[in-house]
């Protein structure tokens, strides 16, 4: 039986929908430490450690590097005091917000490229030419002479 209602690493991995390798790697990086180790070296986690793991995943999904996540996650252990801790968290999260803003801009640009490609396919519907090697696969467009949008040129 695990001590103090703690979960063995395998049980925790299932609860957290991850694998043992990830948990060990995060431990190696200092991101997610077991709540306790047995004398035999078995790792035990609290079920609330899932929240910490989920935060790590969310920050990674946003593009934050594991090193920065580690810096954020260990902030409370640095003895910075309340104001120092809050300042550090704000700085890291502000940096992350800047990365997100850049990602949103990139996604908006991708959506615009897709909209352009969709518009071009509507134009292609009225064209009698089929893309074949003999017409360079419609590149450039035989109707307009313009290059195809990059997002669809490989398909025509």
Residue pairs with C-beta under 8 A, 6 or more apart in sequence:
2 8
2 11
2 44
3 36
3 38
3 44
4 36
6 35
6 36
6 44
6 45
6 46
7 15
7 44
7 45
7 46
7 47
8 42
8 43
8 44
9 20
9 23
9 34
9 42
9 43
9 44
9 45
10 20
12 23
12 44
12 45
12 47
12 49
12 50
13 19
13 20
13 22
13 23
15 47
15 50
16 23
16 49
16 50
16 53
16 54
18 53
23 32
23 43
23 45
26 32
26 53
26 56
27 33
27 34
27 43
29 66
29 70
30 70
30 73
30 74
31 52
31 56
31 66
31 69
31 70
31 73
32 49
32 52
32 53
32 56
34 43
34 44
34 45
35 44
35 45
35 46
35 49
36 44
37 43
37 44
38 44
52 73
55 73
56 69
56 73
59 68
59 69
59 72
59 96
60 66
60 69
62 96
62 99
62 100
62 103
63 96
63 99
63 100
63 103
64 72
64 96
64 99
68 92
68 95
68 96
71 88
71 92
72 88
72 89
72 92
72 93
75 85
75 88
75 89
75 92
76 85
78 84
78 85
78 88
80 87
80 88
113 149
113 150
113 151
114 151
116 149
116 151
117 149
117 151
117 152
120 141
120 148
120 149
120 152
121 152
123 141
123 143
123 144
124 138
124 156
127 141
127 142
127 143
129 135
129 138
129 142
129 143
131 137
131 138
131 156
135 142
137 156
138 148
138 156
139 147
139 148
139 153
139 156
140 146
140 147
140 148
141 147
141 148
147 153
148 156
